[in-house]
């Protein structure tokens, strides 16, 4: 269950002042762009990235949207593209 585990790249773990770029988030943003979502690839988790990920998860029929990016999320996005 990704939403229950700690993820240093999740929106709840990043304060506005502490928002730093993450290679995993940047890769997810690039993959989401390839799926047709308009996102800036800056590596910073934000509302557009979260919304796009939620939309993809819903389209894939997954019940729980992950609260951040990890290797399993990236693999799912790679396969979805």
C-alpha atoms as an extended CHARMM CRD file, in Angstrom:
* protein
*
        81  EXT
         1         1  UNK       CA              0.0000000000        0.0000000000        0.0000000000  PROA      1               0.0000000000
         2         2  UNK       CA              1.9400000000        2.9900000000       -1.2690000000  PROA      2               0.0000000000
         3         3  UNK       CA             -0.3090000000        5.6150000000        0.2690000000  PROA      3               0.0000000000
         4         4  UNK       CA              0.3740000000        4.3870000000        3.8020000000  PROA      4               0.0000000000
         5         5  UNK       CA              4.1660000000        4.1550000000        3.6010000000  PROA      5               0.0000000000
         6         6  UNK       CA              6.5420000000        7.0520000000        4.0850000000  PROA      6               0.0000000000
         7         7  UNK       CA              7.7380000000        8.5210000000        0.8330000000  PROA      7               0.0000000000
         8         8  UNK       CA             10.2080000000       11.4210000000        0.9390000000  PROA      8               0.0000000000
         9         9  UNK       CA              8.8220000000       12.6710000000       -2.3820000000  PROA      9               0.0000000000
        10        10  UNK       CA              5.1820000000       12.7910000000       -1.3580000000  PROA      10              0.0000000000
        11        11  UNK       CA              3.3170000000       16.0710000000       -1.2360000000  PROA      11              0.0000000000
        12        12  UNK       CA              2.8110000000       15.7850000000        2.5130000000  PROA      12              0.0000000000
        13        13  UNK       CA              6.5430000000       15.3160000000        3.0760000000  PROA      13              0.0000000000
        14        14  UNK       CA              7.5960000000       18.3790000000        1.0960000000  PROA      14              0.0000000000
        15        15  UNK       CA              6.9970000000       21.8000000000        2.5820000000  PROA      15              0.0000000000
        16        16  UNK       CA              6.8530000000       24.7720000000        0.2290000000  PROA      16              0.0000000000
        17        17  UNK       CA             10.2510000000       26.0140000000        1.3750000000  PROA      17              0.0000000000
        18        18  UNK       CA             11.7570000000       22.5310000000        1.2210000000  PROA      18              0.0000000000
        19        19  UNK       CA             10.5270000000       21.6760000000       -2.2820000000  PROA      19              0.0000000000
        20        20  UNK       CA             13.5960000000       20.2750000000       -3.9840000000  PROA      20              0.0000000000
        21        21  UNK       CA             13.9800000000       18.5690000000       -7.3130000000  PROA      21              0.0000000000
        22        22  UNK       CA             13.9180000000       14.7760000000       -7.3580000000  PROA      22              0.0000000000
        23        23  UNK       CA             15.1280000000       12.6070000000      -10.2500000000  PROA      23              0.0000000000
        24        24  UNK       CA             12.2750000000       10.1480000000       -9.5950000000  PROA      24              0.0000000000
        25        25  UNK       CA              9.6300000000       12.8790000000       -9.7530000000  PROA      25              0.0000000000
        26        26  UNK       CA             11.2350000000       14.3150000000      -12.9040000000  PROA      26              0.0000000000
        27        27  UNK       CA             11.1140000000       10.9080000000      -14.5840000000  PROA      27              0.0000000000
        28        28  UNK       CA              7.4750000000       10.4710000000      -13.5630000000  PROA      28              0.0000000000
        29        29  UNK       CA              6.6670000000       13.9240000000      -14.9520000000  PROA      29              0.0000000000
        30        30  UNK       CA              8.3420000000       13.0320000000      -18.2450000000  PROA      30              0.0000000000
        31        31  UNK       CA              6.4040000000        9.7640000000      -18.4430000000  PROA      31              0.0000000000
        32        32  UNK       CA              3.1570000000       11.5920000000      -17.6410000000  PROA      32              0.0000000000
        33        33  UNK       CA              3.9350000000       14.0980000000      -20.4320000000  PROA      33              0.0000000000
        34        34  UNK       CA              4.3740000000       11.1700000000      -22.8280000000  PROA      34              0.0000000000
        35        35  UNK       CA              0.8990000000       10.0420000000      -21.7800000000  PROA      35              0.0000000000
        36        36  UNK       CA             -0.4890000000       13.4340000000      -22.7960000000  PROA      36              0.0000000000
        37        37  UNK       CA             -0.4700000000       15.4430000000      -19.5800000000  PROA      37              0.0000000000
        38        38  UNK       CA              0.7790000000       19.0230000000      -19.6660000000  PROA      38              0.0000000000
        39        39  UNK       CA              3.4010000000       19.2320000000      -16.9440000000  PROA      39              0.0000000000
        40        40  UNK       CA              6.6260000000       21.0690000000      -16.3740000000  PROA      40              0.0000000000
        41        41  UNK       CA              9.4240000000       18.5440000000      -15.8960000000  PROA      41              0.0000000000
        42        42  UNK       CA             11.0820000000       20.1590000000      -12.8920000000  PROA      42              0.0000000000
        43        43  UNK       CA             11.3280000000       17.2170000000      -10.4970000000  PROA      43              0.0000000000
        44        44  UNK       CA              9.1450000000       18.9540000000       -7.9140000000  PROA      44              0.0000000000
        45        45  UNK       CA              6.0110000000       17.1860000000       -6.6920000000  PROA      45              0.0000000000
        46        46  UNK       CA              3.0420000000       19.5070000000       -7.0060000000  PROA      46              0.0000000000
        47        47  UNK       CA             -0.6950000000       19.5630000000       -7.6720000000  PROA      47              0.0000000000
        48        48  UNK       CA             -0.3990000000       19.0690000000      -11.4530000000  PROA      48              0.0000000000
        49        49  UNK       CA              1.8380000000       16.0230000000      -11.0240000000  PROA      49              0.0000000000
        50        50  UNK       CA             -0.4620000000       14.6340000000       -8.3520000000  PROA      50              0.0000000000
        51        51  UNK       CA             -3.5860000000       15.1880000000      -10.4760000000  PROA      51              0.0000000000
        52        52  UNK       CA             -2.0200000000       13.6030000000      -13.5520000000  PROA      52              0.0000000000
        53        53  UNK       CA             -0.8860000000       10.5810000000      -11.5470000000  PROA      53              0.0000000000
        54        54  UNK       CA             -4.3730000000       10.2190000000      -10.0580000000  PROA      54              0.0000000000
        55        55  UNK       CA             -5.9260000000       10.3490000000      -13.5400000000  PROA      55              0.0000000000
        56        56  UNK       CA             -3.5590000000        7.6630000000      -14.8420000000  PROA      56              0.0000000000
        57        57  UNK       CA             -4.2150000000        5.4460000000      -11.8320000000  PROA      57              0.0000000000
        58        58  UNK       CA             -7.9810000000        5.7920000000      -12.3260000000  PROA      58              0.0000000000
        59        59  UNK       CA             -7.6360000000        5.0130000000      -16.0460000000  PROA      59              0.0000000000
        60        60  UNK       CA             -5.6710000000        1.8770000000      -15.1510000000  PROA      60              0.0000000000
        61        61  UNK       CA             -8.4270000000        0.7910000000      -12.7570000000  PROA      61              0.0000000000
        62        62  UNK       CA             -6.2230000000        0.9710000000       -9.6840000000  PROA      62              0.0000000000
        63        63  UNK       CA             -8.0580000000        1.5840000000       -6.4410000000  PROA      63              0.0000000000
        64        64  UNK       CA             -5.5380000000        3.6510000000       -4.5010000000  PROA      64              0.0000000000
        65        65  UNK       CA             -3.4810000000        6.4560000000       -5.9630000000  PROA      65              0.0000000000
        66        66  UNK       CA              0.0750000000        6.5330000000       -4.6520000000  PROA      66              0.0000000000
        67        67  UNK       CA              0.9580000000        9.5340000000       -2.5130000000  PROA      67              0.0000000000
        68        68  UNK       CA              4.3430000000        9.9000000000       -4.1600000000  PROA      68              0.0000000000
        69        69  UNK       CA              6.8040000000        8.3980000000       -6.5990000000  PROA      69              0.0000000000
        70        70  UNK       CA              8.7970000000        5.2170000000       -6.0690000000  PROA      70              0.0000000000
        71        71  UNK       CA             10.2270000000        2.5190000000       -8.3270000000  PROA      71              0.0000000000
        72        72  UNK       CA              6.9030000000        0.6370000000       -8.5520000000  PROA      72              0.0000000000
        73        73  UNK       CA              5.0450000000        3.7990000000       -9.6380000000  PROA      73              0.0000000000
        74        74  UNK       CA              7.7080000000        4.5440000000      -12.2470000000  PROA      74              0.0000000000
        75        75  UNK       CA              7.4860000000        0.9810000000      -13.5850000000  PROA      75              0.0000000000
        76        76  UNK       CA              3.6970000000        1.2580000000      -13.9000000000  PROA      76              0.0000000000
        77        77  UNK       CA              4.0400000000        4.5800000000      -15.7570000000  PROA      77              0.0000000000
        78        78  UNK       CA              6.6570000000        3.0840000000      -18.0970000000  PROA      78              0.0000000000
        79        79  UNK       CA              4.3200000000        0.2020000000      -18.9130000000  PROA      79              0.0000000000
        80        80  UNK       CA              1.3360000000        2.5270000000      -19.3950000000  PROA      80              0.0000000000
        81        81  UNK       CA              3.2080000000        4.4920000000      -22.0700000000  PROA      81              0.0000000000
